[in-house]
Amino acid sequence: MLRKENLERQVEEMRLSFCYADALPMEKLLIEQIILCWPRLYIIELIHHSNQRESHTITSGIYLEKLLTNSQKRFMRAVDMLMRVRKMQAQMDLSEAKRYAINLVRSKKATPLLKALTD
């Protein structure tokens, strides 16, 4: 019970840290993917670590190493994709702001400072 409550608290903290409430739908999907990958990676890290301290077969060592590597890749791909989506969104927002400023200048409603910035 305590572990479930702890996990739920950590999931909520992750949602807050990734600004889930304000995210676009695509970002929300990626945040969910990150949140789903994180506990799996954490558990596999713990198993891998405890396995390193004990004697084990080469086969089980290779299996755990591949499992860990694949979990890390899945987690990092989700993080990387979220970063890319947010970067593209920021670039689109900037382009939109520039178009808005240019349209203001063309409509002659802009201040002299805005005209100087867009020239």
N, C-alpha and C positions, 0 to 999 in steps of 0.2 A: 504494500500500500504506500509506504513511504517513497519507494523508488518511483512509482507511478506519479505521485504528487510532485516529486522532484523533477521528473522528466517533463511534466506538463508546465511547471514553472519555467524550466529552461527553454521550452518551445516558445512560450509567451515572451520571454526575454529576447530570444532570437528574432521573433516577429517584430518586436519594438526596435531592435537594433538595425533591422533591415527596412524600417519604415513601411511595414506591410499595409497598414491602414491607408496610406496615401499612394500606394503603388498602383501602377496600371495593371490591367488583367494579365498581360504577358509577364510582367515582373512578379506578380503574385504566384503564378505557376512556378516560376524559377525559385522563388523564396521557399515555396512548399517543397520543391525538390531538394533544396539545400537542407531544409529541416528534416526531411525524411532520410537523407543520406548521413547526416551527422551522427545519430545514435548508432547506426550500423557501423560506421567507421570507428566510433569510440569503443564499441564492444569488441570489434575485431582487433583493435590496437591492444586492448587489455588481454585478450586471449593470446595474441602474438607475443606480448611481453612476458606473460606467465609461462608460455611455452619455451621461450628462450632460456629461462632459468632452470627448466627441468630437462631431463634427457628425453629425446624424441627421435623418431625415425626420420631419415632423410625425406621420405615421401610425405610425411605429415608436415615437416618443415617447409618443403616446397609448396605444398597445398596452402598452408597458412600465409606464406609469403605472397603467393599469387592472389589469394583472397584479399589480403591487405592492400596490395598494389591496385587491384581493380576497384576496391572501395575508395581509395584515395583519388584515383582517376575520376570516378563518377562524381565524387564530391567537388573536386576542383573544376571539372567541366561545368557543373551547375553554377559555381561561384563565378567562373570566367564568363559564362554566358550572361549572367545577371549584370556583371560589370559592363559587358559590351552593349547590352540593351540600354542600360542607363546612360552610357556614353553617347549612343546614337540619339537617344531622347534629348539629352542636353544639347547636342549639336542641332537637332531639329528646332528646339526651343530658341536657340540663339539665332538661327536663320529666320525664324518667324519674327523675332524681335527686330532684327535688321530690316526685314521687309516692312514692318510696321513703321520704323523710324524713317525709312526712305519714302514711304507713302506720305508721312506727315510733312516731310521736307517738300515734296512735290506739291502738296496741297497748300503750301505756304502758311501752315498753321504752327510750324515748328519754331522753337526759340532759336536765337543765334547760336547758342552752345550746341544744340542738337544738329544744326546745319553744319557746324564746324566738325563735329564728330563723324558725320556721314560723308563728308567730302574726302 
